[in-house]
Amino acid sequence: MLPTVPLPRRPLHPSDPVRQWYENELGWATVPGSPLRLAAGLRFDVLDVPAEAGVRALRHLGPASPVALRTRRSAPREDPAARREKWPARHGTRMWLLVAAGSAEELPGLLDWLEWGALALDLTAIGAGGSIEAPLPPGVPEGPLTTDGAGTDGLGGSGPQGAAVWLRPPEPGCEVEPSLPTLSAVGGGGGAPDLVRLVDTVATQCHRVRLRYACAQPPAYS
């Protein structure tokens, strides 16, 4: 994989601390507009899975591998720390697993190779041209952020944030790429997490979650 050149830092914008944190502290690309979104396919791709399935795959990630959670916007607003404590029981919570850039293109073939390709799995990959909602950085209170700071608690920002939070946040000052699961890690080389093991575990758990919810549905009578 070719080395990634970090994006140039933009001038600091004190009224937009969330965008500032991602662009200037992490060097990640953001998408113009509101709410703030992170561009996929440049420094990372994203596996979007049910949280119930994703939790079983965390053992295949390194301690520095970023992981985020996203709840439905219809859910009552609450403190992000409380949300992280409750997330395993939340039906509808999604987990975002950051993986190496280019992994989204490899996913269909990888699922076929693992003999999961013929089944409908609640597993998607977001790669080049896609984006995800920017999770709130650690220490930033949840609230309706706007580009001019009007009507907020004084933080300003890039539109309504808060449906997504970091379970394992990225570390400012550290390159994210070495911590991301990749196909090149097959066989344990290089120290990066193994994408094949991660995808196989996630697919297995997605299938189990699907079967469990299917069995819980009342029978249909004609």
Backbone as a ProteinNet text record, in pm:
[ID]
protein_1_A
[PRIMARY]
MLPTVPLPRRPLHPSDPVRQWYENELGWATVPGSPLRLAAGLRFDVLDVPAEAGVRALRHLGPASPVALRTRRSAPREDPAARREKWPARHGTRMWLLVAAGSAEELPGLLDWLEWGALALDLTAIGAGGSIEAPLPPGVPEGPLTTDGAGTDGLGGSGPQGAAVWLRPPEPGCEVEPSLPTLSAVGGGGGAPDLVRLVDTVATQCHRVRLRYACAQPPAYS
[TERTIARY]
84.6	0	88.2	53.5	132.1	118.1	224.6	213.5	116.2	41.3	-58.4	2.4	-13.5	35.5	-76.2	-58.3	-164.6	-206.4	-336	-387.7	-329	-309.9	-257.5	-354.4	-298.8	-382.1	-449.3	-577	-649.4	-636	-657.6	-653.8	-754.3	-716.8	-805.2	-930	-1042.3	-1170.2	-1232.7	-1217.8	-1259.7	-1407.1	-1491.4	-1634.5	-1672.9	-1577.3	-1605.9	-1508	-1518.2	-1416.6	-1418.3	-1534.6	-1540.9	-1465.2	-1493	-1420.5	-1271.7	-1241.1	-1102	-1029.2	-1094.6	-1030.6	-997.6	-1091.5	-1067.7	-963.1	-973.2	-883.5	-743.9	-734.6	-606.5	-538.6	-615.8	-555.7	-529	-620.8	-606.9	-558.4	-580.6	-545.8	-642.4	-768.4	-870.2	-950.4	-992.7	-1071.7	-1217.4	-1278.1	-1419.8	-1494.2	-1625.6	-1711	-1775.3	-1771.2	-1835.9	-1984	-2035.8	-2178.2	-2204.8	-2332	-2377.3	-2488.4	-2487.7	-2389.3	-2255.7	-2153.7	-2019.2	-2009.9	-1943.2	-1922.8	-1775.6	-1731.3	-1593.2	-1588	-1492.4	-1477.7	-1409.9	-1470.5	-1411.5	-1331.3	-1249	-1174.9	-1040.2	-1006.7	-879	-778.5	-811.9	-723.9	-782.8	-910.1	-976	-1105.7	-1152.9	-1288.4	-1361.2	-1490.1	-1570.2	-1657.3	-1657.3	-1754.3	-1868.5	-1990.3	-2110.7	-2188.4	-2196.6	-2257.4	-2345.5	-2439	-2511.8	-2414.7	-2438.7	-2347.4	-2338.9	-2450.3	-2449.6	-2350.6	-2334	-2238.4	-2096.9	-2084.6	-1953.3	-1878.7	-1952	-1884.6	-1805.1	-1852.6	-1782.1	-1653.7	-1642.5	-1524.6	-1417.8	-1445.2	-1348.3	-1216.8	-1221.5	-1098	-1000.8	-1050.1	-963	-902	-932.2	-878.5	-766.3	-680.3	-577.7	-634.6	-565.6	-616.4	-629.4	-557.1	-564.6	-656.7	-725.7	-816.3	-943.7	-974.6	-1093.4	-1223.6	-1317.5	-1451.1	-1552.3	-1661.6	-1765.6	-1900.6	-1992.1	-2129.2	-2224.1	-2330.8	-2432.8	-2569.9	-2646	-2781.5	-2880.6	-3003.2	-3107.7	-3137.7	-3162.4	-3190.2	-3321.4	-3409	-3535.9	-3519.8	-3403.7	-3380.2	-3366.1	-3408.5	-3394.3	-3248.5	-3222.7	-3087.4	-3038.5	-2912.7	-2856.7	-2706.1	-2644.4	-2500.7	-2427.3	-2325.7	-2255.1	-2195	-2145	-2087.6	-2194.2	-2314.1	-2422.8	-2463.7	-2461.1	-2496.6	-2398.3	-2267.8	-2170	-2191.2	-2236.6	-2259.6	-2379.3	-2479.6	-2602.9	-2602.8	-2504.7	-2517.3	-2536.6	-2481.5	-2502	-2648.9	-2733.5	-2874.4	-2960.9	-2903.7	-2983.2	-3011.5	-3138	-3174.2	-3169.5	-3098.3	-3086.8	-2954.3	-2872.9	-2742.2	-2648.9	-2576.5	-2480.7	-2338.3	-2250.1	-2108.8	-2032.5	-1943.4	-1856.5	-1715.1	-1664.7	-1529.4	-1442.9	-1343.5	-1254.9	-1155.1	-1144.3	-1054.8	-969	-871.5	-778.8	-852.1	-806.1	-862.4	-849.6	-956.2	-960.5	-1031.4	-1058	-1122.7	-1265.9	-1334.4	-1472.2	-1479.8	-1380.4	-1378.9	-1351	-1278.8	-1242.9	-1354.3	-1449.2	-1546.2	-1631.1	-1691	-1772.9	-1695.7	-1575.2	-1495.8	-1454.3	-1426.2	-1385.9	-1502	-1623.2	-1739.9	-1766	-1747.4	-1763.9	-1660.1	-1536.1	-1429	-1455.3	-1516.3	-1549.1	-1682.4	-1745.4	-1872.9	-1988.7	-1981.6	-2092	-2164.1	-2113.2	-2165.6	-2309.4	-2357.2	-2492.2	-2599.1	-2560.3	-2655.6	-2674.2	-2793.9	-2822.9	-2772.6	-2670.4	-2611.2	-2628.5	-2653.8	-2666.5	-2526.7	-2449.7	-2308.8	-2279	-2236.9	-2202.9	-2066.2	-2004.2	-1874.6	-1887.3	-1825.4	-1826.7	-1684.8	-1665.8	-1532.1	-1524.9	-1442.2	-1418.3	-1549.3	-1565.4	-1687	-1795.4	-1778	-1875.3	-1829.8	-1915.2	-1882.7	-1966.9	-1925.4	-2001.7	-2018.1	-2120.8	-2137.8	-2018.1	-1966.9	-1850.7	-1891.3	-1839.8	-1868.6	-1812.4	-1875.9	-1826.8	-1687.8	-1593.7	-1462	-1472.6	-1379.3	-1381.1	-1378.2	-1464.7	-1466.5	-1553.2	-1610.5	-1699	-1842.1	-1912.9	-2050.3	-2140.3	-2241.1	-2340.1	-2432.8	-2467.8	-2559.1	-2581.2	-2682.9	-2710.9	-2610.7	-2508.4	-2403.7	-2439.1	-2406.9	-2433.5	-2308.1	-2303.2	-2181.3	-2149.6	-2248.5	-2220.2	-2226.5	-2258.7	-2263.9	-2393.5	-2486.9	-2611.4	-2698	-2759.1	-2852.1	-2786.4	-2659.4	-2590.8	-2538.5	-2463.2	-2406.3	-2273.6	-2245.1	-2126	-2014.2	-2034.5	-1929.4	-1925.4	-2039.6	-2046.7	-2032.2	-1999.5	-1975.1	-2035.3	-2061.4	-2098.2	-2233.4	-2329.6	-2463.3	-2490.4	-2610.5	-2646.6	-2555.6	-2483.7	-2401	-2451.6	-2406.5	-2438.6	-2499.9	-2550.5	-2603.1	-2490.8	-2369.7	-2253.6	-2152.6	-2094.1	-1992	-1879.8	-1761.2	-1648.2	-1652	-1645.1	-1623.2	-1473.7	-1396.6	-1250.2	-1206.4	-1181.3	-1149.8	-1011.4	-991	-855.7	-769.5	-638.4	-545	-481	-504.2	-436.8	-285.7	-223.4	-79.1	-28.8	-119.6	-81.3	-143.1	-65	-118.1	-216.5	-333.4	-436	-410	-342.2	-329.8	-269.9	-163.3	-106	-199.8	-303.8	-394.9	-514.7	-527.4	-648.1	-635.2	-741.5	-740	-718.3	-637.2	-602.2	-580.2	-600.2	-575.9	-428.4	-342.1	-198.7	-154.8	-243.2	-208.8	-239.7	-291.8	-322.9	-196.4	-208.1	-92.2	-16.1	-63.4	-2.7	116.8	142.6	259.2	232.6	333.7	325.6	265	199.4	144.1	6.9	-46.6	-179.6	-285	-406.7	-514	-548.7	-596.4	-626.8	-770	-786.2	-919	-1001.9	-938.5	-1013.1	-1079.4	-1005.2	-1063.9	-1174.1	-1151.9	-1253.1	-1383	-1373	-1492.1	-1562.5	-1487	-1548.5	-1625.4	-1567.1	-1635.6	-1759.6	-1747.7	-1862.2	-1974.3	-1940.8	-2042.3	-2113.8	-2036.2	-2096.5	-2193.8	-2153	-2238.8	-2359.3	-2341.9	-2456.6	-2561.4	-2516.3	-2608.7	-2680.4	-2608.4	-2671.2	-2773.1	-2738.8	-2833.8	-2959	-2941.9	-3056.4	-3145.1	-3084.7	-3162.7	-3234.9	-3168	-3229.5	-3352.6	-3341.9	-3457.1	-3567.3	-3528.6	-3629.5	-3707.1	-3638.8	-3705.1	-3792.7	-3759.1	-3836.3	-3964.7	-3978.4	-4098.8	-4215.6	-4336.6	-4453.3	-4485.2	-4533.1	-4566.3	-4679.5	-4672.7	-4777.6	-4884.7	-5007.5	-5119.5	-5200.2	-5234.9	-5313.9	-5461.9
-119	0	124.1	221.1	342.7	424.3	490.1	572.1	686.4	718	824.3	955	1057.1	1189.5	1263.5	1305.3	1375.9	1501.5	1532.7	1653.3	1776	1885.1	2007.1	2059.8	2112.5	2166.1	2295.4	2308.6	2430.3	2530.1	2658.3	2756.3	2721	2741.9	2710.9	2796.4	2734.2	2804.2	2783.5	2879.1	2856.6	2827.8	2867.7	2842	2703.5	2624.9	2492.2	2391.1	2363.2	2278.1	2134	2083	1944.2	1927.1	2012.1	2005	2031.7	2126.3	2159.5	2038.5	1962.4	1845.7	1741.6	1714.4	1612	1655.9	1778.5	1821.5	1856.7	1921.6	1971.4	1879.6	1808.6	1718.5	1579.9	1533.8	1400.5	1401.2	1511.8	1515.8	1437.1	1424.6	1351.7	1449.1	1401.8	1484.1	1486.6	1603.8	1618.1	1662	1645.8	1681.8	1816.5	1909.7	2039.5	2022.3	2108.1	2105.1	2070	2058.6	2034.9	1930.9	1832.8	1810.9	1761.2	1769.2	1733.4	1584.2	1552.3	1413.7	1392.5	1268.8	1230.5	1156.9	1194.7	1130.8	995.2	891.6	758.1	738.4	636.5	600.8	668.2	760.4	829.8	770.6	778.4	722.3	596.4	574.4	455.7	429.8	305.6	267.8	229.1	201.6	174.4	51.1	-40.8	-149.4	-107.3	-109.2	-68.6	-195	-227	-353.4	-327.6	-419.5	-408.5	-416.2	-334.7	-335.2	-472.2	-546.4	-679.6	-771.7	-751.4	-832	-777.3	-646.6	-585.2	-612.7	-624.4	-643.6	-773	-874.1	-1002.6	-995	-891.2	-878.6	-789	-726.5	-632.2	-699.6	-828.5	-898.6	-908.2	-889.2	-894.8	-759.1	-657.9	-524.3	-496	-404.8	-360.4	-258.2	-231	-134.5	6	36.6	170.9	176.7	66.4	65.9	142.6	252.4	332.1	257.3	272.9	212.6	315.8	331.5	428.2	358.4	421.7	374.3	482.4	439.4	534.6	482.2	565	528.9	597.1	547.7	609.5	748.4	843.4	980.3	991.2	891.9	896.1	861.2	807.4	770.8	895.3	890	1006.6	1047.2	1177.5	1227.4	1201	1160.6	1134.1	1154.8	1153.2	1174.5	1065.3	1101.7	1000.4	888.7	921.3	817.4	716.7	765.2	674.8	589.8	648.9	574.3	460.7	485.9	380.8	265.4	296.2	190.6	104.3	164.7	93.5	29.8	61.9	28.1	-118.7	-217	-356	-395.3	-331.7	-369.4	-288.4	-193.9	-106.8	-174.3	-199.6	-248.3	-129.7	-145.2	-36.6	36.3	8	71.9	8.9	93.7	47.4	67.3	-19.4	-4.8	20.8	119.3	150.9	106.3	10.8	-39.9	19.2	97.6	155.6	50.6	38.2	-59.3	12.6	-56.1	5.7	56.9	169.2	223.2	119.4	104	2.8	-124.2	-140.9	-263.4	-276.2	-162.8	-168.6	-237.4	-214.5	-278.7	-428	-466.2	-607.2	-687.1	-620.6	-691.4	-792.6	-759.5	-860.5	-987.7	-974	-1091.9	-1167.9	-1094.7	-1159.7	-1239.4	-1184.2	-1256.8	-1381.6	-1372.4	-1490.2	-1596.5	-1554.5	-1648.3	-1716.7	-1642.7	-1697.7	-1772.7	-1781.2	-1851.3	-1784.3	-1651.8	-1574.1	-1493.6	-1494.8	-1407.6	-1434.4	-1558.3	-1593.4	-1556.5	-1513.2	-1482.6	-1332.4	-1293.5	-1152	-1118.1	-1034.7	-995.9	-845.6	-807.6	-664.9	-607.8	-611.4	-572.3	-494.7	-370.4	-288.2	-224.2	-187.1	-119.8	15.5	115.5	251.9	286.6	314.3	342.2	471.7	473.7	594.7	653.6	783.5	852.2	853.6	775.1	770.2	850.8	858	933.1	881.5	915.5	882.9	1009.1	1009.9	1120.1	1124.7	1242.6	1256.9	1235.5	1131.2	1114.9	1232.9	1263.1	1371	1337.6	1430.5	1406.1	1388.5	1317.4	1301.6	1437.3	1453	1576.1	1686.1	1667.6	1769.5	1735.5	1823.9	1794.8	1777.2	1690.9	1670.6	1790.4	1832.1	1944.5	1981.6	2066.1	2108.9	2213.9	2172.3	2263.6	2327.3	2453.9	2524.9	2595.7	2633.4	2691.2	2826.9	2897.4	3028.8	3030.3	2913.5	2905.5	2956.7	3003.3	3058.3	2947.5	2975.5	2881.8	2758.4	2765.1	2650.7	2687	2595.5	2620.5	2695.4	2753.4	2833.9	2764.4	2635.3	2562.8	2594.2	2624.2	2637	2499.7	2491.9	2363.1	2350.6	2225.9	2197.7	2131.9	2175.5	2120.1	2020.5	1959.3	1868.2	1746.4	1726.9	1609.3	1536.9	1416.1	1347.8	1211.6	1177.2	1042.7	941.1	986	897	939.4	840	866	764.2	798.4	707.2	608.2	480.9	378.5	365.2	365.5	370.3	487	602.4	719.1	711.2	775.7	786.1	875.2	856	929.1	1042.1	1167.4	1278.4	1262.6	1296.4	1285.6	1149.3	1052.2	917.1	885.2	827.3	784.1	670	677.6	576.9	450.1	461.4	349.2	222.5	230.9	106.7	28.7	92.9	26	-36.9	-19.7	-61.5	-202.5	-283.2	-416.5	-407.3	-496.7	-494	-635	-654.3	-784.9	-822.6	-723.6	-752.5	-812.3	-810.1	-865.9	-1014.8	-1076.1	-1219.2	-1297.5	-1384.5	-1462.3	-1398.7	-1279.1	-1216.6	-1130.2	-1098.3	-1017.1	-869.3	-795.6	-650.5	-592.3	-672.1	-621.1	-558.8	-539.4	-481.8	-590.1	-552.9	-652	-716.6	-839	-919.6	-892.6	-837.5	-805.8	-931.5	-1040.5	-1162.7	-1217.1	-1224.2	-1272.9	-1179.5	-1050.6	-953.9	-972.6	-980.3	-992.4	-1125.9	-1233.4	-1364.2	-1363.4	-1303.7	-1296.9	-1209.4	-1094.3	-1004.1	-1070.2	-1135.9	-1201.5	-1310.9	-1389.5	-1494.8	-1436.4	-1329.7	-1270.1	-1199.9	-1137.3	-1076.3	-1182.4	-1298.2	-1407.6	-1455.9	-1467.4	-1512.2	-1411	-1282.2	-1178.3	-1185.2	-1202.1	-1211	-1329.2	-1445.6	-1563.5	-1544.4	-1480.8	-1461.6	-1372.6	-1262.8	-1175.3	-1240.2	-1322.8	-1392.8	-1490.9	-1562.3	-1658.6	-1589.7	-1464.1	-1390.9	-1332.6	-1327.6	-1272.4	-1369	-1319.6	-1407.6	-1470.9	-1593.1	-1659.7	-1587.1	-1587.7	-1524	-1626.8	-1588.8	-1679.6	-1622.2	-1706.3	-1661.5	-1682.1
0	0	0	-84.8	-92.8	34.7	79.3	200.9	179.8	284.7	277.7	323.3	241.1	277.4	348.7	473.9	545.8	471.4	481.9	420.2	487.9	412.1	474.7	579.4	685.9	793	748	782.7	751.9	865.7	837.4	946.6	1054.9	1179.2	1290.9	1285.4	1316.5	1316.2	1453.2	1544.3	1682.6	1698.6	1600	1612.7	1563.1	1516.3	1462.2	1520.9	1651	1715.6	1667.8	1626.1	1582.6	1450.9	1353.8	1226.9	1249.7	1336.7	1367.3	1422.6	1510.7	1572.2	1466.2	1376.7	1275.2	1173.1	1125.7	1019.3	1069.9	1183.7	1231.4	1331.8	1413.6	1511.5	1452.5	1363.9	1307.7	1163.1	1092	951.1	864.5	908.1	833	746.9	631.3	540.5	586.2	582.2	612.5	486.7	489.6	376.8	406.3	313.3	337	365.6	451	482	625.9	657.4	793.7	790.3	882.9	988.6	932.4	1014.3	973.9	943	830.3	790.4	756.6	775.6	746.7	613.3	530.2	399.9	415.4	358.8	358.9	230.4	229.5	110.5	95.7	183.2	175.6	275.1	402	504	566.7	543.7	599.4	523	529.3	491.8	620.1	610	728.5	705.2	801.6	804.4	895.4	841.7	914.5	948.6	1078.2	1121.1	1243.4	1274.8	1401.4	1518.5	1619.6	1734.2	1799.8	1798.9	1859	1787.9	1658.9	1583.4	1598.2	1596.8	1603.3	1732	1842.5	1971	1973.4	1900.2	1896.9	1815.9	1734	1648.3	1707.2	1819.9	1877	1912.4	1941.2	1978.2	1861.2	1739.3	1622.5	1589.1	1667.3	1644.9	1743.9	1706.1	1798.1	1895.3	2004.9	2104.2	2048.2	1939.3	1880	1759.7	1727.5	1611.7	1645.5	1574.1	1607.5	1580.4	1672.5	1662.1	1709.7	1634.4	1671.8	1679.8	1751.7	1765.5	1716.9	1652.2	1608	1646.7	1717.4	1756.2	1663.9	1665.4	1584.8	1638.4	1546.5	1589.7	1665.9	1650.6	1722.8	1869.3	1905	2044.5	2130.2	2258.2	2345.9	2359	2363.6	2378.6	2520.2	2531.9	2662.4	2656	2771.2	2779.4	2702.1	2619	2541.5	2625.6	2746.1	2831	2872.2	2904.8	2940.7	2821.3	2702.5	2582.7	2559.5	2581.4	2560.4	2657.2	2779.8	2877.1	2837.6	2773.6	2742.5	2604.4	2520.2	2379.3	2348.2	2423.6	2381.2	2377.7	2459.9	2465.7	2370.1	2299.7	2213.8	2079.7	2052.1	1919.5	1823.8	1713.2	1617.2	1624.1	1726.7	1734.2	1631.9	1558.8	1459.7	1511	1468.2	1501.4	1372.3	1377.8	1265	1299.2	1223.9	1241.2	1131	1166.3	1066.6	1019.4	886.6	825.2	721.2	665.8	571.8	447.7	395.1	272.1	160.3	82.7	-22.3	18.8	148	196	145.1	123.7	75.5	-60.6	-146.1	-277.2	-265.8	-162.6	-144.6	-77.7	-12.7	70.3	-7	-122.6	-190.9	-223.6	-278.5	-310.1	-186.3	-78.9	46	104.4	100.2	150.1	66.7	-64	-149.1	-112.5	-93	-59.4	74.1	166.7	298.3	298	179.9	160.2	233.9	244.9	299.5	191.3	71.3	-32.2	-72.8	-55.8	-98.7	3.1	121.7	227.9	242.6	281.1	308	447.5	453.7	581.2	601.3	723.7	757.1	776.1	669.3	672.6	545.6	561.2	445.5	467.9	357.3	362.6	294.8	354.2	301.3	262.2	133.7	84.6	7.7	-97.1	-174.9	-226.4	-206	-245.6	-139.6	-33.1	74.9	194.8	295.3	416.4	531.8	651.9	772.4	855.5	936.8	1030.9	1125.6	1151.6	1238	1384.2	1449.7	1592.5	1671.9	1781.8	1866.2	1919.5	1911.8	1970.4	2121.7	2181.4	2327.6	2396.9	2497.5	2575.5	2520	2400	2343.4	2381.4	2451.7	2493	2372.6	2389.3	2284.8	2279.6	2158.9	2146.8	2002.9	1975.3	1838.5	1794.3	1719.2	1677.5	1544.3	1529.4	1405.6	1361.2	1232.8	1178.9	1238.6	1289.1	1345.9	1497.3	1557.9	1703.2	1762.7	1679.9	1733.3	1789.8	1903.1	1961.9	2020.2	2056.9	2113.2	2251.2	2307.2	2440.1	2429.4	2312.1	2296.9	2223.6	2189.6	2120.8	1972.4	1914	1769.2	1708	1576.8	1515.8	1378.9	1338.9	1201.2	1189.9	1264.9	1253.4	1365.2	1366.4	1473.2	1475.1	1582.7	1601	1725.2	1745.2	1869.7	1852.3	1732.4	1712.9	1710	1679.2	1674.3	1780.4	1848.1	1949.6	1931	1979.3	1971.1	2086.4	2054.6	2155.9	2182.4	2074.3	2080.9	1992	2047.3	1964	1903.5	1789.8	1733.7	1820.6	1811.4	1896.3	1817.5	1856.9	1788	1790.8	1679.1	1669.4	1627.6	1612.6	1571.5	1435.9	1347.6	1219	1241	1175.5	1197	1116.1	1003	910.6	972.6	1054.3	1108.8	1199.9	1251.3	1344.1	1274.8	1141.9	1071.9	1015	1026.3	965.1	814	760	619.2	567.6	436.9	376.3	382.8	381.2	384.4	516.9	617.9	748.5	757.9	648.9	652.3	686.8	785.7	829.6	943.4	986.6	1102.9	1074.2	947.3	917.3	932.8	975.3	978.9	1104.7	1187.7	1311.7	1300.8	1179.1	1163	1184.4	1229.3	1244	1109.8	1117.2	998.5	953.6	833	781.3	757.1	714.6	684.9	811.5	920.3	1045.7	1094.3	1079	1122	1044.2	911.5	827.9	853.3	868.6	893	1024.4	1127.7	1256.9	1248.6	1185.4	1173.7	1093.9	983.3	901.2	980.5	1055.1	1136.8	1238.1	1305.4	1407.3	1345	1228.6	1159.7	1127	1082.4	1050	1175.9	1286.6	1411.6	1461.3	1452	1493.4	1408.4	1277.8	1187	1220.8	1247.7	1283.6	1416.1	1511.6	1642.3	1633.3	1557.3	1543.9	1461.4	1363.4	1283.1	1369.1	1458.3	1546	1649.9	1682.3	1783.5	1727.7	1594.9	1535	1551.1	1580.9	1591.8	1456.5	1456.5	1329.1	1257.3	1126.5	1045.7	1012.3	1037.6	1008.5	893.7	800.3	686.1	714.3
[MASK]
++++++++++++++++++++++++++++++++++++++++++++++++++++++++++++++++++++++++++++++++++++++++++++++++++++++++++++++++++++++++++++++++++++++++++++++++++++++++++++++++++++++++++++++++++++++++++++++++++++++++++++++++++++++++++++++

